[in-house]
Amino acid sequence: MKTFRKLFCPNCGEEFEHEISNTGKAVVGTSGAAAGAAFGAKIGIVAGPLGAIAGTIPGAVLGAIFGAKGGDYFDKPQCPKCETKFELPS
């Protein structure tokens, strides 16, 4: 079920409806975790097999954190008139 919310642009005052979604945060966060795990394993392989395992976990955690922050950008509402992106008001 899609949830919409009526918003007003803080820049130009345009009224529009925005679909409330966390899809971008979930998709980019998951992708970031996978990429971080792969990168951490490649860096850790220099230290041998145990280094690859040890590099995978922190790489995945950091990838998920930065990926979720990046994905949050796609979930923010954007004004159709002036194209300003802003945080959802609470």
N, C-alpha and C positions, 0 to 999 in steps of 0.2 A: 504494500500500500504506500503510495507516494504522499508525502506531507508537504504542503505548500504554506508559506508564510508571507503575509503582506508586509513589504518593507518600504522605507523612504530612503533615497540616496542622501548621504550626509553632504555631498558636494553640490548637487544641483537641485535636490528636493523632489526628484521624479519618484512617483509611486509605482511599484511593480511587485509581482509575485515571484518568490524564489523557492525552488524545491530544496527542502532540507535533506542533505545527504552526507554520508561519510565515506562514499565510495572511493574518492581520490585518496583519502588518507589510508584506507585499508589496502588498496591496490599498490600504491607507491611504497607504503611501509613494508608490505610483504616482499616486494621486489627488492627494496633496499636491504632487507634482512638476508635474502638469498645472495645478493651481490656482495654484501659485507662478509658473509661467511666464506664465499669463494675467495675473496681478496685476502681475508685473514689466513686462510689455509695456504695460499700461495706464498705469503710472507713467512708464515711459520714453517714451511717446508725446508727452509734453510737450516733450521735447528733439528731437522729430522722428523720422523713420523709423529712423535709426541708433540713437537712444536707445531705441526700442522693441525693437530687436534686442539691444542691450546689456543691457536690463532683463530680457529673457526668460531668459537663461542663469543669472544668479545667483538669480533668482526660482525657477527650477526646482530648482536645487541646494538652496536653503534649504527649499523646500516638501517635497522628498524627505526631507531630514534630519528635519524636524519631524514630517512624516507618518509616517515609520518609527518614530520614538519614540512617537507616539500610537498607532500600530497595534500596537506591542509590548504595550500594555495588554490588547488583546483576546486575545493568545496566552498570557498568564500563566495558570497553573492557579488555579482557584477552588474552595475547599472546599465541598462540597455541604451540609455541616452548618452551619457558621458563616459561610459566604460570604466568607471572607478570601481576598484575592488575594495571591500571593507569587511571587518569582522561582524559576525551576527550580534545584534544587541541582545542582552540577557533579559 
